[in-house]
Amino acid sequence: MAFIIRKAHLDDVQTIYELLKHMAARGLLLPRSLANIYAMVQTFWVGENEQAQVVGVGALQVAWETLAEVRSLAVYEEYGGRGLGRELTLAVEREASLLGVKNIFVLTYMPNFFEKLGFGITPRESLPQKIWGVCFKCVYYPDCRETALMKALPQLITN
């Protein structure tokens, strides 16, 4: 099955919200509010199936000058194992490279997935912008069960 990977549109927000809510209820990622998704819609990529239904999402959030994060990567279970999560992650990585980001990180409950994509485990303390900017406000702080992983990105030259 071929997926179409594209930037999210405003009319995708409700679908993104439902997918993230579903995955959060399963304990696979942290929830995001509908208001937050509307405010951050430009950071999202979506994956569509052959019926043009959004069945996967991922977002890029710049954390600092040369550092960004893969956020809210989620794929409906029936589409898992078909490369959609990988394609979404690569789209986020390409966008980050085009912005000049040198390193990309993720906090995840599924570190094996990201290790297969070249991410390596890193101490959370190496991400002070994330810890003090976002994690500190999380209901799970300081007892976070997510694993931090990081990857150096190639620098793409654009004209």
KEKE-3310 file (N, C-alpha, C; in steps of 0.2 Angstrom, whole numbers, plus 5000, padded with zeros to 4 digits):
npx = (5004:5003:5007:5001:5011:5010:5009:4999:4983:4971:4958:4961:4963:4954:4954:4967:4967:4958:4965:4977:4971:4966:4978:4984:4975:4978:4990:5002:5007:5008:4994:4986:4979:4964:4964:4978:4982:4976:4983:4996:4995:5003:5015:5013:5013:5004:4999:4991:4979:4975:4962:4962:4961:4966:4978:4989:5001:5013:5024:5034:5044:5053:5065:5076:5090:5098:5091:5078:5062:5054:5037:5022:5021:5011:5002:4988:4983:4980:4987:5000:5017:5019:5027:5023:5025:5039:5040:5034:5042:5054:5050:5048:5061:5067:5061:5066:5080:5080:5077:5089:5092:5102:5102:5090:5078:5068:5056:5050:5039:5042:5056:5064:5058:5063:5077:5079:5079:5090:5092:5099:5100:5099:5104:5091:5094:5102:5094:5090:5082:5070:5066:5065:5057:5045:5043:5044:5032:5023:5012:5018:5030:5042:5043:5045:5042:5046:5058:5073:5079:5092:5097:5109:5107:5109:5115:5105:5107:5100:5094)
npy = (4994:5011:5026:5043:5057:5072:5090:5095:5101:5114:5107:5095:5094:5090:5076:5073:5076:5066:5054:5056:5056:5044:5036:5041:5036:5023:5023:5026:5038:5055:5065:5078:5094:5099:5113:5116:5108:5115:5127:5123:5117:5119:5113:5099:5084:5073:5056:5048:5036:5025:5029:5042:5045:5051:5043:5042:5052:5065:5077:5092:5101:5115:5117:5124:5134:5125:5113:5101:5093:5077:5075:5069:5057:5045:5031:5023:5007:4997:5001:5000:4994:4995:5004:5018:5025:5027:5034:5046:5050:5052:5063:5073:5074:5078:5091:5097:5097:5106:5118:5120:5113:5104:5093:5081:5076:5064:5060:5046:5031:5021:5016:5007:5008:5021:5019:5010:5019:5026:5034:5037:5033:5045:5055:5063:5074:5081:5088:5102:5113:5107:5100:5110:5119:5112:5098:5100:5105:5095:5082:5070:5073:5072:5059:5053:5041:5040:5037:5046:5050:5054:5061:5065:5076:5077:5091:5100:5108:5123:5133)
npz = (5000:4995:5003:5004:5009:5016:5020:5034:5034:5039:5039:5043:5056:5066:5063:5066:5080:5084:5081:5089:5102:5103:5103:5114:5124:5123:5130:5122:5118:5123:5127:5117:5116:5107:5104:5105:5094:5083:5085:5082:5069:5057:5060:5058:5049:5038:5034:5021:5017:5003:5001:5004:5017:5033:5041:5048:5058:5061:5069:5068:5079:5082:5094:5098:5093:5084:5086:5085:5087:5085:5086:5092:5084:5076:5071:5065:5071:5062:5051:5054:5053:5040:5035:5036:5048:5047:5035:5038:5049:5041:5033:5042:5047:5035:5033:5045:5042:5031:5037:5044:5055:5066:5074:5079:5090:5100:5112:5118:5120:5113:5109:5101:5088:5084:5085:5075:5064:5065:5076:5092:5109:5122:5136:5145:5151:5142:5135:5139:5135:5131:5143:5153:5147:5142:5148:5161:5165:5163:5168:5172:5175:5188:5184:5172:5159:5146:5133:5129:5113:5100:5085:5073:5059:5041:5032:5022:5006:5000:4987)
capx = (5000:5007:5004:5003:5013:5009:5008:4993:4978:4966:4953:4964:4964:4949:4956:4973:4965:4955:4971:4982:4968:4966:4984:4985:4971:4982:4997:5007:5010:5005:4988:4987:4972:4962:4967:4985:4983:4975:4989:5002:4994:5008:5020:5011:5013:5000:4999:4984:4979:4972:4955:4963:4959:4972:4979:4995:5003:5019:5025:5041:5044:5059:5067:5082:5094:5100:5088:5071:5059:5049:5032:5016:5021:5006:4999:4982:4986:4979:4992:5006:5021:5019:5032:5020:5028:5045:5039:5032:5048:5058:5047:5049:5068:5069:5059:5071:5086:5080:5077:5096:5092:5108:5101:5083:5077:5062:5054:5045:5038:5044:5063:5066:5056:5068:5084:5080:5080:5097:5092:5103:5098:5103:5101:5086:5098:5105:5089:5087:5076:5064:5065:5063:5052:5039:5043:5043:5025:5020:5009:5022:5037:5049:5043:5043:5044:5048:5066:5075:5084:5094:5100:5112:5104:5113:5113:5103:5109:5094:5095)
capy = (5000:5017:5032:5050:5060:5079:5094:5095:5107:5115:5102:5088:5095:5085:5069:5072:5076:5059:5049:5057:5055:5036:5033:5043:5032:5017:5024:5026:5045:5060:5069:5085:5097:5102:5120:5115:5106:5121:5132:5120:5113:5120:5108:5092:5080:5068:5051:5046:5029:5025:5032:5049:5046:5052:5037:5043:5059:5067:5084:5094:5107:5117:5118:5129:5136:5119:5107:5101:5087:5074:5075:5066:5052:5040:5028:5018:5000:4993:5003:4999:4989:4996:5010:5024:5029:5028:5039:5052:5053:5055:5069:5078:5075:5083:5098:5100:5098:5112:5123:5121:5110:5100:5087:5080:5071:5062:5057:5041:5025:5015:5018:5003:5011:5026:5016:5007:5025:5029:5038:5034:5035:5051:5057:5068:5080:5084:5092:5107:5117:5103:5098:5116:5122:5108:5093:5102:5107:5089:5079:5065:5075:5070:5052:5051:5034:5040:5037:5051:5048:5060:5059:5071:5077:5080:5098:5101:5115:5125:5140)
capz = (5000:4995:5007:5002:5014:5015:5026:5037:5032:5044:5039:5046:5063:5070:5062:5070:5087:5086:5081:5095:5108:5103:5104:5121:5128:5124:5133:5118:5118:5128:5123:5115:5116:5101:5103:5103:5087:5079:5085:5079:5063:5052:5061:5057:5042:5038:5030:5019:5014:4996:5001:5006:5024:5037:5045:5052:5059:5064:5069:5069:5083:5084:5101:5099:5087:5080:5089:5084:5090:5082:5091:5091:5079:5077:5065:5067:5072:5056:5046:5057:5050:5033:5033:5036:5053:5044:5030:5042:5052:5036:5031:5048:5046:5029:5034:5049:5038:5027:5041:5046:5061:5066:5078:5080:5095:5101:5118:5116:5123:5108:5107:5096:5082:5082:5084:5068:5060:5066:5083:5098:5116:5125:5143:5145:5154:5136:5131:5144:5132:5132:5150:5157:5143:5142:5152:5168:5166:5162:5174:5173:5178:5185:5184:5165:5157:5139:5132:5124:5108:5096:5078:5069:5053:5036:5031:5015:5004:4996:4984)
cpx = (5004:5003:5006:5005:5013:5008:5001:4989:4974:4960:4955:4964:4960:4952:4963:4972:4963:4961:4975:4978:4967:4972:4986:4981:4974:4989:5003:5010:5006:4999:4990:4980:4970:4964:4974:4986:4982:4981:4995:5001:4999:5014:5019:5012:5008:5001:4992:4985:4976:4965:4955:4961:4966:4973:4986:4997:5010:5020:5032:5040:5051:5060:5071:5085:5095:5097:5081:5069:5054:5043:5026:5016:5016:5003:4994:4985:4985:4983:4999:5010:5022:5023:5029:5024:5035:5045:5038:5038:5053:5056:5049:5057:5070:5067:5064:5078:5086:5080:5084:5097:5098:5106:5093:5082:5069:5061:5049:5045:5040:5051:5066:5064:5061:5075:5085:5081:5086:5097:5096:5100:5102:5100:5096:5089:5101:5101:5086:5082:5070:5062:5062:5057:5045:5038:5041:5036:5020:5017:5014:5029:5037:5049:5042:5046:5046:5056:5067:5080:5086:5097:5103:5109:5109:5110:5112:5105:5103:5096:5088)
cpy = (5006:5022:5038:5054:5068:5083:5094:5102:5108:5110:5096:5088:5090:5078:5068:5072:5069:5054:5050:5055:5047:5033:5035:5038:5025:5017:5025:5033:5049:5064:5076:5088:5099:5109:5120:5113:5111:5126:5130:5116:5114:5116:5101:5090:5075:5062:5049:5039:5030:5028:5039:5050:5047:5046:5037:5051:5060:5074:5086:5100:5109:5119:5123:5130:5130:5112:5107:5094:5084:5073:5072:5061:5047:5038:5023:5011:4996:4995:5002:4993:4990:5001:5017:5028:5031:5034:5046:5055:5056:5062:5075:5079:5080:5090:5101:5102:5105:5118:5125:5117:5105:5093:5087:5075:5069:5059:5052:5035:5019:5017:5014:5005:5016:5024:5013:5013:5029:5034:5034:5037:5040:5053:5063:5075:5084:5088:5097:5111:5113:5102:5104:5119:5119:5103:5095:5104:5100:5085:5073:5067:5075:5062:5050:5044:5034:5040:5043:5048:5054:5057:5066:5070:5079:5087:5098:5108:5117:5132:5144)
cpz = (5000:4999:5004:5009:5012:5021:5028:5035:5038:5045:5041:5053:5067:5069:5066:5077:5088:5086:5087:5101:5108:5105:5112:5126:5128:5127:5129:5116:5122:5124:5122:5114:5109:5099:5102:5096:5082:5079:5082:5072:5058:5054:5060:5049:5043:5033:5028:5016:5007:4995:5003:5013:5028:5042:5049:5052:5062:5064:5070:5074:5085:5091:5103:5093:5082:5082:5088:5087:5085:5087:5088:5084:5080:5071:5068:5066:5065:5050:5048:5053:5043:5030:5034:5042:5051:5039:5033:5045:5047:5034:5036:5047:5040:5030:5039:5046:5034:5031:5044:5053:5061:5069:5079:5086:5096:5109:5117:5120:5119:5105:5101:5089:5079:5081:5077:5062:5061:5072:5088:5104:5119:5131:5142:5147:5148:5133:5136:5141:5132:5139:5153:5153:5143:5147:5159:5170:5165:5168:5176:5175:5185:5184:5177:5163:5150:5139:5127:5119:5103:5090:5075:5062:5047:5034:5023:5012:4999:4993:4984)
residu = (MET:ALA:PHE:ILE:ILE:ARG:LYS:ALA:HIS:LEU:ASP:ASP:VAL:GLN:THR:ILE:TYR:GLU:LEU:LEU:LYS:HIS:MET:ALA:ALA:ARG:GLY:LEU:LEU:LEU:PRO:ARG:SER:LEU:ALA:ASN:ILE:TYR:ALA:MET:VAL:GLN:THR:PHE:TRP:VAL:GLY:GLU:ASN:GLU:GLN:ALA:GLN:VAL:VAL:GLY:VAL:GLY:ALA:LEU:GLN:VAL:ALA:TRP:GLU:THR:LEU:ALA:GLU:VAL:ARG:SER:LEU:ALA:VAL:TYR:GLU:GLU:TYR:GLY:GLY:ARG:GLY:LEU:GLY:ARG:GLU:LEU:THR:LEU:ALA:VAL:GLU:ARG:GLU:ALA:SER:LEU:LEU:GLY:VAL:LYS:ASN:ILE:PHE:VAL:LEU:THR:TYR:MET:PRO:ASN:PHE:PHE:GLU:LYS:LEU:GLY:PHE:GLY:ILE:THR:PRO:ARG:GLU:SER:LEU:PRO:GLN:LYS:ILE:TRP:GLY:VAL:CYS:PHE:LYS:CYS:VAL:TYR:TYR:PRO:ASP:CYS:ARG:GLU:THR:ALA:LEU:MET:LYS:ALA:LEU:PRO:GLN:LEU:ILE:THR:ASN)
# end
